[in-house]
Amino acid sequence: MKIRQKGYTLIELIMAVSLLIIVMVGGTAIFYRSFRSSGVSDIQSTLSSGLRSIDEMIEWSLRYGEVVRIDDNWRTNCLASGDEGVTGNTLVVRNSTGGNVTYSLNNGRIASDSAVISNANLMINKLEFSWFCRSGVNDKINLYIEASPLTESGEVTKSIFNKDINLLNSGIN
């Protein structure tokens, strides 16, 4: 009579270790991807939040102020341009207190006369204002901003903000 020894054969051990390695490699890859995508979503969230705060500051000034000019284009140039409007990188607005505020792109930051208004974690790649004027209706400004984060993550992320703003105190003449 044969006595059977208890235990595993070499082939069973090799198969078990091989399966364990496959599961560990797959799990590590999934963990790495989820960890990486979490970082990207944090960057996107910061980028969107920064652009929204810039929009709120500029929009308030535009809605309750009066546009004076964009670059060297005054209201007469805007009216003459018809439906095409005038476009530029520097916007001058007369605010509700009667003073002028200038918005422009300065070394990757959006600046007004008094201060830098863009987030320090953002690099503004493009700032463009388009002013649309028609006699008898309120003017409209299109605000276009391209931004990317100032991070060392190695991720290439860019966000575009594009919004039309109806002006309450400009136009209707």
Secondary structure as UniProt FT lines:
FT   HELIX           10..64
FT   STRAND          66..70
FT   TURN            71..72
FT   STRAND          73..74
FT   HELIX           75..81
FT   HELIX           82..84
FT   STRAND          86..88
FT   STRAND          91..94
FT   TURN            96..97
FT   STRAND          100..106
FT   TURN            107..108
FT   STRAND          109..111
FT   TURN            120..121
FT   STRAND          122..132
FT   TURN            135..136
FT   STRAND          138..149
FT   STRAND          159..171
//
